[in-house]
């Protein structure tokens, strides 16, 4: 079996703030993805795993602490950022350490792809977070999302969008920068139970898909970002802080989002 893992930081057990020391972030993210891989290997000793380090500049996971047979994607920039390397050859994907979209109270470090650029992301009239966006890209490749982990606010927001997907709640969010962590032994058990259920039902989990055509609306934090992003061919400046883009391919939607986030990064450094 071939499994793709996209791992973010905000929903990882033991972390509650972007001000955590970089060494601690690396340690905790690496620990959690190792825990998951070890649990998966109990069910398939010949498992093939690709891990995409999907937080910040993608340089968080400590490579030499991963199992020797795991492929790691790291570094920045990349054309497909959080989902770099995903294709139709995978049997399933896992989204680890994810979080609620921007503005969803009291989500841990809530944001939507770029905390300094996007206030809200809407696809085909529905507000979405990173789990949904990346789940739709997996669906484009016909890859089902087997498991999503993060805080309880992410679970409450996304569970209805992933009815067949297993969720692991790593902590209860108190505010944007505080949380009640579950006991670590309970975390191990939750992952083991969820992975066992996911692997047992893998042939029945449908990829996350929506019907084309697609329209994405980005609500930006400032008018300068909106102006710059509206220069992307095919985009429309809807209002001072809102840009939309329509297409018949979700791959184009994803590419537009990634380029817009990179433009936002340039904008905040002007």
C-alpha contacts under 8 A as a table, 3 or more apart, distances in Angstrom:
res1	aa1	res2	aa2	distance
1	X	44	X	7.39
1	X	46	X	7.15
1	X	47	X	5.19
1	X	48	X	6.12
1	X	90	X	7.80
1	X	91	X	6.32
2	X	47	X	6.14
2	X	48	X	4.67
2	X	49	X	5.96
2	X	89	X	7.49
2	X	90	X	5.03
2	X	91	X	5.40
2	X	92	X	7.10
3	X	47	X	7.45
3	X	48	X	6.17
3	X	49	X	4.95
3	X	50	X	6.47
3	X	90	X	5.68
3	X	91	X	5.94
3	X	92	X	5.26
3	X	93	X	5.56
3	X	94	X	7.63
4	X	49	X	5.93
4	X	50	X	4.96
4	X	51	X	6.14
4	X	52	X	7.74
4	X	86	X	6.91
4	X	90	X	6.58
4	X	92	X	6.42
4	X	93	X	4.51
4	X	94	X	6.32
5	X	49	X	7.39
5	X	50	X	6.12
5	X	51	X	4.72
5	X	52	X	6.03
5	X	93	X	5.58
5	X	94	X	4.75
5	X	95	X	6.04
5	X	96	X	7.18
6	X	51	X	6.05
6	X	52	X	4.83
6	X	53	X	6.43
6	X	54	X	6.11
6	X	82	X	6.28
6	X	83	X	6.41
6	X	93	X	7.62
6	X	94	X	6.28
6	X	95	X	5.05
6	X	96	X	6.22
7	X	29	X	7.67
7	X	33	X	7.53
7	X	51	X	7.32
7	X	52	X	6.30
7	X	53	X	5.57
7	X	54	X	5.40
7	X	55	X	7.22
7	X	82	X	7.92
7	X	95	X	5.96
7	X	96	X	4.61
7	X	97	X	5.82
7	X	98	X	7.41
8	X	11	X	7.08
8	X	12	X	7.46
8	X	29	X	7.86
8	X	53	X	6.92
8	X	54	X	5.08
8	X	55	X	4.87
8	X	95	X	7.79
8	X	96	X	6.13
8	X	97	X	4.82
8	X	98	X	5.66
9	X	12	X	5.45
9	X	15	X	7.68
9	X	25	X	7.30
9	X	29	X	6.59
9	X	54	X	7.94
9	X	55	X	5.85
9	X	97	X	5.32
9	X	98	X	6.98
10	X	15	X	6.90
10	X	16	X	7.06
10	X	17	X	7.63
10	X	18	X	7.93
10	X	97	X	5.79
10	X	98	X	6.09
10	X	99	X	5.99
10	X	108	X	6.46
10	X	109	X	6.13
10	X	150	X	7.53
11	X	15	X	7.52
11	X	96	X	7.35
11	X	97	X	3.71
11	X	98	X	4.74
11	X	99	X	5.39
11	X	108	X	7.06
11	X	149	X	6.83
11	X	150	X	3.94
11	X	151	X	5.55
11	X	170	X	7.00
11	X	171	X	7.85
12	X	15	X	5.96
12	X	28	X	7.17
12	X	29	X	6.52
12	X	32	X	7.24
12	X	96	X	7.37
12	X	97	X	4.34
12	X	98	X	7.48
12	X	149	X	7.86
12	X	150	X	6.28
12	X	170	X	6.78
13	X	28	X	7.32
13	X	32	X	7.64
13	X	97	X	7.75
13	X	150	X	7.89
13	X	170	X	5.35
13	X	171	X	6.53
13	X	181	X	6.70
14	X	28	X	6.92
14	X	181	X	6.64
15	X	20	X	7.17
15	X	25	X	7.19
15	X	28	X	7.53
16	X	20	X	7.59
16	X	108	X	6.82
16	X	109	X	7.59
16	X	176	X	7.96
16	X	177	X	5.25
16	X	178	X	5.53
16	X	179	X	6.47
17	X	20	X	5.66
17	X	108	X	8.00
17	X	109	X	6.83
17	X	176	X	8.00
17	X	177	X	5.20
17	X	178	X	7.52
18	X	109	X	7.55
20	X	24	X	6.65
20	X	25	X	6.57
21	X	24	X	5.33
21	X	25	X	6.43
22	X	25	X	5.07
22	X	26	X	6.20
22	X	60	X	7.73
23	X	26	X	5.19
23	X	27	X	6.16
24	X	27	X	5.00
24	X	28	X	6.04
25	X	28	X	5.31
25	X	29	X	6.02
25	X	60	X	6.88
26	X	29	X	5.35
26	X	30	X	5.95
26	X	60	X	4.62
26	X	61	X	5.34
26	X	62	X	6.41
27	X	30	X	5.23
27	X	31	X	6.02
27	X	61	X	7.46
27	X	62	X	7.36
28	X	31	X	5.05
28	X	32	X	6.20
29	X	32	X	5.28
29	X	33	X	6.30
29	X	60	X	7.25
29	X	61	X	6.29
30	X	33	X	5.38
30	X	34	X	6.09
30	X	60	X	7.82
30	X	61	X	5.13
30	X	62	X	6.18
30	X	65	X	7.30
30	X	66	X	7.39
31	X	34	X	5.21
31	X	35	X	6.13
32	X	35	X	5.01
32	X	36	X	6.32
33	X	36	X	5.09
33	X	37	X	6.17
33	X	96	X	7.71
34	X	37	X	5.08
34	X	38	X	6.03
34	X	66	X	6.37
34	X	67	X	7.55
35	X	38	X	5.29
35	X	39	X	6.22
35	X	188	X	7.37
36	X	39	X	5.09
36	X	40	X	6.19
36	X	191	X	6.70
36	X	192	X	7.88
37	X	40	X	5.07
37	X	41	X	6.18
37	X	49	X	7.92
38	X	41	X	5.17
38	X	42	X	6.68
39	X	42	X	5.43
39	X	43	X	7.44
39	X	191	X	7.36
39	X	192	X	5.78
39	X	195	X	7.20
40	X	43	X	5.55
40	X	44	X	6.49
40	X	47	X	7.73
40	X	192	X	7.91
40	X	195	X	6.48
40	X	196	X	7.88
41	X	44	X	4.83
41	X	45	X	4.93
41	X	46	X	7.48
41	X	47	X	6.34
42	X	45	X	6.47
43	X	196	X	7.33
43	X	199	X	7.77
44	X	47	X	5.37
48	X	69	X	7.63
48	X	70	X	7.05
49	X	69	X	7.80
49	X	70	X	5.37
49	X	71	X	6.35
50	X	70	X	6.05
50	X	71	X	4.68
50	X	72	X	5.91
50	X	73	X	7.49
51	X	70	X	7.29
51	X	71	X	6.13
51	X	72	X	4.85
51	X	73	X	6.11
52	X	58	X	7.87
52	X	72	X	5.98
52	X	73	X	4.69
52	X	74	X	6.44
52	X	82	X	6.71
52	X	83	X	6.78
52	X	84	X	6.77
52	X	85	X	7.78
53	X	58	X	4.80
53	X	59	X	6.78
53	X	60	X	6.70
53	X	61	X	6.38
53	X	72	X	7.33
53	X	73	X	6.07
53	X	74	X	5.35
53	X	75	X	7.89
53	X	82	X	7.25
54	X	57	X	7.63
54	X	58	X	5.26
54	X	74	X	7.81
54	X	81	X	6.75
54	X	82	X	4.57
54	X	83	X	7.65
55	X	58	X	5.24
55	X	59	X	7.79
55	X	60	X	7.27
55	X	82	X	7.63
56	X	59	X	7.58
57	X	60	X	7.93
57	X	74	X	7.88
57	X	75	X	5.67
57	X	76	X	5.06
57	X	77	X	7.29
58	X	61	X	7.81
58	X	73	X	7.95
58	X	74	X	4.87
58	X	75	X	4.67
58	X	76	X	6.15
59	X	74	X	5.61
59	X	75	X	5.43
61	X	74	X	7.95
62	X	65	X	5.67
62	X	66	X	7.13
63	X	66	X	5.66
63	X	72	X	7.16
64	X	67	X	7.80
64	X	68	X	7.72
66	X	70	X	6.71
67	X	70	X	5.66
73	X	84	X	7.44
73	X	85	X	7.67
75	X	78	X	7.75
76	X	81	X	7.76
77	X	81	X	7.02
78	X	81	X	4.95
78	X	84	X	6.88
79	X	84	X	7.03
79	X	255	X	7.32
79	X	258	X	7.26
80	X	83	X	5.40
80	X	84	X	4.58
80	X	85	X	7.80
80	X	254	X	7.75
80	X	255	X	7.13
80	X	258	X	6.99
81	X	84	X	5.37
81	X	258	X	7.24
82	X	134	X	7.64
83	X	86	X	5.83
83	X	134	X	6.90
86	X	90	X	7.43
86	X	138	X	7.45
87	X	90	X	6.44
87	X	138	X	7.87
87	X	141	X	5.81
87	X	143	X	7.97
88	X	91	X	7.98
88	X	141	X	4.69
88	X	142	X	6.20
88	X	143	X	6.39
90	X	93	X	7.37
90	X	143	X	6.39
91	X	143	X	6.17
91	X	144	X	7.33
92	X	143	X	5.27
92	X	144	X	5.05
92	X	145	X	5.89
92	X	146	X	6.03
92	X	202	X	7.69
93	X	138	X	7.62
93	X	143	X	6.77
93	X	144	X	6.35
93	X	145	X	4.98
93	X	146	X	5.86
93	X	147	X	7.33
94	X	145	X	5.90
94	X	146	X	5.73
94	X	147	X	4.94
94	X	148	X	5.97
95	X	98	X	6.57
95	X	131	X	7.12
95	X	145	X	7.56
95	X	147	X	6.33
95	X	148	X	4.74
95	X	149	X	6.48
96	X	147	X	7.80
96	X	148	X	5.71
96	X	149	X	4.88
96	X	150	X	6.80
97	X	148	X	7.81
97	X	149	X	5.42
97	X	150	X	4.85
98	X	130	X	7.49
98	X	131	X	6.89
98	X	148	X	7.24
98	X	149	X	6.05
98	X	150	X	4.91
98	X	151	X	7.69
98	X	154	X	7.29
99	X	107	X	6.85
99	X	108	X	6.48
99	X	109	X	7.32
99	X	110	X	6.24
99	X	111	X	7.73
99	X	129	X	7.96
99	X	130	X	7.63
99	X	131	X	7.88
99	X	150	X	5.74
99	X	151	X	6.48
99	X	153	X	7.52
99	X	154	X	5.14
100	X	104	X	6.31
100	X	107	X	5.52
100	X	108	X	7.21
100	X	110	X	5.29
100	X	111	X	6.83
100	X	112	X	7.86
100	X	129	X	6.30
100	X	130	X	7.83
100	X	153	X	6.11
100	X	154	X	4.38
100	X	157	X	6.83
101	X	104	X	5.93
101	X	107	X	7.82
101	X	110	X	5.40
101	X	111	X	4.88
101	X	112	X	5.00
101	X	120	X	7.63
101	X	128	X	6.87
101	X	129	X	4.55
101	X	130	X	7.03
101	X	154	X	7.89
102	X	110	X	4.79
102	X	111	X	3.76
102	X	112	X	5.38
102	X	115	X	7.62
102	X	118	X	7.94
102	X	119	X	5.87
102	X	120	X	6.34
102	X	129	X	7.80
103	X	110	X	6.64
103	X	111	X	7.22
103	X	119	X	7.40
103	X	120	X	7.90
104	X	107	X	5.84
104	X	110	X	6.76
104	X	153	X	7.71
105	X	153	X	7.65
105	X	175	X	7.49
105	X	176	X	7.71
106	X	110	X	7.90
106	X	153	X	6.95
106	X	173	X	6.30
106	X	174	X	6.32
106	X	175	X	4.78
106	X	176	X	5.67
107	X	110	X	5.12
107	X	151	X	7.37
107	X	152	X	8.00
107	X	153	X	5.32
107	X	154	X	6.97
107	X	173	X	6.05
107	X	174	X	7.93
107	X	175	X	6.57
107	X	176	X	5.58
108	X	151	X	6.93
108	X	153	X	7.79
108	X	173	X	5.89
108	X	174	X	7.98
108	X	175	X	6.54
108	X	176	X	4.52
108	X	177	X	6.05
108	X	178	X	7.19
108	X	179	X	7.47
109	X	176	X	5.02
109	X	177	X	6.31
110	X	115	X	7.94
110	X	176	X	6.75
111	X	114	X	6.55
111	X	115	X	5.05
111	X	118	X	7.66
111	X	119	X	7.33
111	X	129	X	7.92
112	X	115	X	6.35
112	X	118	X	6.27
112	X	119	X	7.03
112	X	120	X	6.81
112	X	121	X	6.93
112	X	129	X	5.66
112	X	130	X	6.06
113	X	118	X	7.26
113	X	129	X	7.88
113	X	130	X	6.31
113	X	261	X	7.26
114	X	117	X	5.28
114	X	118	X	5.73
114	X	261	X	6.15
114	X	264	X	7.93
115	X	118	X	6.16
115	X	119	X	7.43
116	X	221	X	7.21
116	X	264	X	7.34
116	X	265	X	7.50
116	X	268	X	7.34
117	X	220	X	5.66
117	X	221	X	5.58
117	X	222	X	7.76
117	X	225	X	7.05
117	X	261	X	6.71
117	X	264	X	5.22
117	X	265	X	7.25
117	X	268	X	7.97
118	X	121	X	7.08
118	X	218	X	6.63
118	X	219	X	5.89
118	X	220	X	4.58
118	X	221	X	5.89
118	X	261	X	7.85
119	X	218	X	7.71
119	X	219	X	5.47
119	X	220	X	5.43
119	X	221	X	5.78
120	X	127	X	7.16
120	X	218	X	6.04
120	X	219	X	4.97
120	X	220	X	7.15
121	X	127	X	5.79
121	X	128	X	5.90
121	X	129	X	7.17
121	X	216	X	7.15
121	X	217	X	5.92
121	X	218	X	4.96
121	X	219	X	6.41
122	X	125	X	5.77
122	X	126	X	5.13
122	X	127	X	4.24
122	X	128	X	5.79
122	X	216	X	5.63
122	X	217	X	5.07
122	X	218	X	6.62
123	X	126	X	5.38
123	X	127	X	6.44
123	X	128	X	6.81
123	X	214	X	7.01
123	X	215	X	5.69
123	X	216	X	4.46
123	X	217	X	6.43
124	X	214	X	5.93
124	X	215	X	5.23
124	X	216	X	6.44
125	X	215	X	7.88
128	X	131	X	7.81
128	X	132	X	5.71
128	X	133	X	6.65
129	X	132	X	5.46
129	X	133	X	6.26
130	X	133	X	5.03
130	X	134	X	5.90
131	X	134	X	5.39
131	X	135	X	5.75
131	X	148	X	7.84
131	X	158	X	7.41
132	X	135	X	4.83
132	X	136	X	6.02
132	X	158	X	7.44
132	X	161	X	7.44
133	X	136	X	5.26
133	X	137	X	6.53
133	X	254	X	7.72
134	X	137	X	5.02
134	X	138	X	6.25
135	X	138	X	5.00
135	X	139	X	6.12
135	X	144	X	7.88
135	X	145	X	6.46
135	X	207	X	7.88
135	X	208	X	5.95
136	X	139	X	4.80
136	X	140	X	6.22
136	X	208	X	5.52
136	X	209	X	5.77
136	X	210	X	7.51
136	X	250	X	7.65
137	X	140	X	4.97
137	X	141	X	6.77
137	X	250	X	6.97
137	X	251	X	6.92
137	X	254	X	7.23
138	X	141	X	5.27
138	X	142	X	6.23
138	X	143	X	5.02
138	X	144	X	6.65
138	X	145	X	7.29
138	X	207	X	7.10
138	X	208	X	7.27
139	X	142	X	4.56
139	X	143	X	5.42
139	X	144	X	6.47
139	X	207	X	4.69
139	X	208	X	4.79
139	X	209	X	5.33
140	X	143	X	7.56
140	X	209	X	7.08
140	X	250	X	6.89
140	X	251	X	7.36
142	X	207	X	5.58
143	X	207	X	5.56
144	X	205	X	6.13
144	X	206	X	5.74
144	X	207	X	4.03
144	X	208	X	6.67
145	X	148	X	7.56
145	X	165	X	6.24
145	X	205	X	7.77
145	X	207	X	6.63
145	X	208	X	7.46
146	X	164	X	7.90
146	X	165	X	5.16
146	X	166	X	6.17
146	X	198	X	5.64
146	X	199	X	7.82
146	X	202	X	7.11
146	X	205	X	7.37
147	X	165	X	5.47
147	X	166	X	4.61
147	X	167	X	5.60
147	X	168	X	7.51
147	X	194	X	7.31
147	X	195	X	7.37
147	X	198	X	6.99
148	X	165	X	7.20
148	X	166	X	6.40
148	X	167	X	4.92
148	X	168	X	6.38
149	X	167	X	5.57
149	X	168	X	4.55
149	X	169	X	5.82
149	X	170	X	6.73
150	X	154	X	6.25
150	X	155	X	7.19
150	X	168	X	6.60
150	X	169	X	5.35
150	X	170	X	5.44
150	X	171	X	7.14
151	X	154	X	5.52
151	X	155	X	6.59
151	X	169	X	5.22
151	X	170	X	5.50
151	X	171	X	4.95
151	X	172	X	5.73
151	X	173	X	6.22
152	X	155	X	4.90
152	X	156	X	6.18
152	X	169	X	5.63
152	X	170	X	7.62
152	X	171	X	6.52
152	X	172	X	5.36
152	X	173	X	6.52
153	X	156	X	5.10
153	X	157	X	6.19
153	X	172	X	7.68
153	X	173	X	6.83
154	X	157	X	5.16
154	X	158	X	5.92
154	X	159	X	7.99
155	X	158	X	5.37
155	X	159	X	5.39
155	X	167	X	6.96
155	X	169	X	7.01
156	X	159	X	5.90
156	X	160	X	7.87
157	X	160	X	7.25
158	X	161	X	5.26
158	X	162	X	6.49
159	X	162	X	5.20
159	X	163	X	6.07
159	X	165	X	7.89
159	X	167	X	7.73
160	X	163	X	5.57
162	X	165	X	5.31
162	X	208	X	7.38
164	X	205	X	5.80
164	X	206	X	7.47
165	X	198	X	7.29
165	X	205	X	7.26
166	X	194	X	5.69
166	X	195	X	7.70
166	X	197	X	7.51
166	X	198	X	6.30
167	X	194	X	6.95
168	X	190	X	6.14
168	X	191	X	6.38
168	X	194	X	6.95
169	X	172	X	7.62
170	X	181	X	6.71
170	X	182	X	6.29
170	X	187	X	6.45
171	X	179	X	6.27
171	X	180	X	5.56
171	X	181	X	4.44
171	X	182	X	5.50
172	X	179	X	5.45
172	X	180	X	5.02
172	X	181	X	6.47
172	X	182	X	7.69
173	X	176	X	7.31
173	X	178	X	6.35
173	X	179	X	4.29
173	X	180	X	6.35
174	X	177	X	7.74
174	X	178	X	5.37
174	X	179	X	4.84
174	X	180	X	6.93
175	X	178	X	5.12
175	X	179	X	6.74
182	X	186	X	6.53
182	X	187	X	6.66
183	X	186	X	5.25
183	X	187	X	6.48
184	X	187	X	4.89
184	X	188	X	6.42
185	X	188	X	5.19
185	X	189	X	6.39
186	X	189	X	5.02
186	X	190	X	6.06
187	X	190	X	5.12
187	X	191	X	6.26
188	X	191	X	5.34
188	X	192	X	6.18
189	X	192	X	5.07
189	X	193	X	6.04
190	X	193	X	5.24
190	X	194	X	6.02
191	X	194	X	5.14
191	X	195	X	5.93
192	X	195	X	5.32
192	X	196	X	6.12
193	X	196	X	5.23
193	X	197	X	6.30
194	X	197	X	5.19
194	X	198	X	6.01
195	X	198	X	4.96
195	X	199	X	6.00
196	X	199	X	5.40
196	X	200	X	6.14
197	X	200	X	5.10
197	X	201	X	6.29
198	X	201	X	5.31
198	X	202	X	5.74
199	X	202	X	5.05
201	X	204	X	5.41
201	X	205	X	6.53
202	X	205	X	5.43
211	X	214	X	7.54
212	X	248	X	5.56
212	X	249	X	7.17
212	X	250	X	7.89
213	X	246	X	7.26
213	X	247	X	5.92
213	X	248	X	4.44
213	X	249	X	7.23
214	X	246	X	5.54
214	X	247	X	5.41
214	X	248	X	5.82
214	X	249	X	7.05
214	X	250	X	6.73
214	X	253	X	7.38
215	X	244	X	6.83
215	X	245	X	5.61
215	X	246	X	4.24
215	X	247	X	6.59
215	X	253	X	7.66
216	X	244	X	5.55
216	X	245	X	5.43
216	X	246	X	6.47
216	X	253	X	6.82
217	X	242	X	6.82
217	X	243	X	5.72
217	X	244	X	4.31
217	X	245	X	6.66
218	X	242	X	5.56
218	X	243	X	5.28
218	X	244	X	6.24
219	X	226	X	7.96
219	X	241	X	5.67
219	X	242	X	4.49
219	X	243	X	6.69
220	X	223	X	7.19
220	X	225	X	6.52
220	X	226	X	6.01
220	X	241	X	5.04
220	X	242	X	6.03
220	X	243	X	7.95
221	X	225	X	7.38
221	X	241	X	6.77
222	X	225	X	5.71
222	X	226	X	6.66
222	X	240	X	7.87
222	X	241	X	5.85
223	X	226	X	4.98
223	X	227	X	6.05
223	X	240	X	5.29
223	X	241	X	4.97
224	X	227	X	5.10
224	X	228	X	6.28
224	X	267	X	7.12
225	X	228	X	5.24
225	X	229	X	6.10
225	X	241	X	7.70
225	X	263	X	7.35
225	X	264	X	5.65
225	X	267	X	5.95
226	X	229	X	5.24
226	X	230	X	6.01
226	X	237	X	7.10
226	X	240	X	6.81
226	X	241	X	5.27
226	X	242	X	6.15
226	X	243	X	6.20
227	X	230	X	5.22
227	X	231	X	6.87
227	X	237	X	7.19
227	X	240	X	7.81
228	X	231	X	5.51
228	X	232	X	7.78
228	X	263	X	7.03
228	X	267	X	7.84
229	X	232	X	5.72
229	X	235	X	7.73
229	X	243	X	7.29
229	X	260	X	5.65
229	X	263	X	6.54
229	X	264	X	7.70
230	X	233	X	7.70
230	X	235	X	5.36
230	X	236	X	5.79
230	X	237	X	5.46
230	X	243	X	6.15
231	X	235	X	6.99
232	X	235	X	5.74
234	X	245	X	6.31
234	X	246	X	7.48
235	X	243	X	6.68
235	X	244	X	5.63
235	X	245	X	4.59
235	X	246	X	7.50
236	X	243	X	5.50
236	X	244	X	5.19
236	X	245	X	6.33
237	X	240	X	7.35
237	X	242	X	6.19
237	X	243	X	4.59
237	X	244	X	6.65
238	X	241	X	7.77
238	X	242	X	5.33
238	X	243	X	5.35
238	X	244	X	6.67
239	X	242	X	5.06
239	X	243	X	7.13
245	X	253	X	7.50
245	X	256	X	7.79
246	X	253	X	7.52
247	X	250	X	7.42
247	X	252	X	6.83
247	X	253	X	7.02
249	X	252	X	5.44
249	X	253	X	6.80
250	X	253	X	4.83
250	X	254	X	6.25
251	X	254	X	5.17
251	X	255	X	6.23
252	X	255	X	5.02
252	X	256	X	6.04
253	X	256	X	5.14
253	X	257	X	6.28
254	X	257	X	5.11
254	X	258	X	6.29
255	X	258	X	5.19
255	X	259	X	6.16
256	X	259	X	5.25
256	X	260	X	5.98
257	X	260	X	5.05
257	X	261	X	6.17
258	X	261	X	5.12
258	X	262	X	6.34
259	X	262	X	5.08
259	X	263	X	6.19
260	X	263	X	5.02
260	X	264	X	6.13
261	X	264	X	4.93
261	X	265	X	6.31
262	X	265	X	4.98
262	X	266	X	6.45
263	X	266	X	5.05
263	X	267	X	6.13
264	X	267	X	4.86
264	X	268	X	6.30
265	X	268	X	5.45
265	X	269	X	6.69
266	X	269	X	5.29
266	X	270	X	6.52
267	X	270	X	5.27
